[in-house]
Amino acid sequence: MKRFTSSFAVLAVMLALTFPAMAPASAAPERHPEIRQALGALHRAKDHLEHAAHDFGGHRVEAIRATDEAIRQLQACLDYDK
């Protein structure tokens, strides 16, 4: 039994040393992190505008429209670069 455990331990170490070189594609640096951060900020801003207690001096509707367009354009940029 001890020999089996030792063999298993050696095999586990060999596998651990072999497979990190074969990292999944998700280990690659994220493409366009600034655009993804901007999308997150725009979604949060839109949510805030939609749930605000006032209309920001009549600018809320147009701000939501502009935010939607900015989100659409940034998403198009990411989709184009796939």
N, C-alpha and C positions, 0 to 999 in steps of 0.2 A: 504494500500500500504506500509506503514511504517513497518507493521508487516511482510509482505512478504520480504522486504529488509533485515530486521533483521534476519529472518529465513535463507535467502540465505547466509548472511554473516557467520552465525554460521556453516552452512553446509560446506561452503568454507574452514573455519578454520579447521574443523574436517577432511576434505579430505586432506588438506595440512599437517596435523600432522600424518595422517595415511599412506599415500603413500610414503613418503621418505624411510621408512623401506623396501619398495619393489622396490628398485632401479634397473634399468636395468643392464644387464650383462656388458654393456660398462663401468659401474662405477668401475668395478674391475681394479686393477692395470694392466697396459700393460705388457704383457709377453715379455721378452727379448728386452727391449728398446735399449740396446747397439747394438744388431744385426740390429735392424731397423734403428738406426742412422748410422751405418756403411753402410748399403745398400743405404741410402740417399747420403752419402758422395761419395760412389763409382759411383752412377749414375751421380752426379755432376762432378766428376773427368773425367768420360768417355765422358760426353758432352764437357767438356773443351778440352780434347785431340782431339776429333773429329772435333772441330771447331778452333783449334789452327792454327796460321799462319805459323808454322814451324813443323818439324817432330822430334824435341827433339833429334837430333843427330842420327837419325835412330831408335830410340826406341819407337816411337809412335805406330806403328802397333802391336808390341809385348805387349806393355802396355795395349792397348785396348783389346787384346786377354786375357791377364791375368785378367783384370778388369771384363770382361764378365764371366770368369770362377769363380772368387771370388763371383760375384753376384749370379751366378747359385748355387754355394755351400751354400751360406748363405740362399738363398731362400729355398733350400732343407732342411736345418736345421729347418727353421720355419715351413715348410710343415709337416715335420716329427713330430713335437711337438704339432700338433693340437689335 
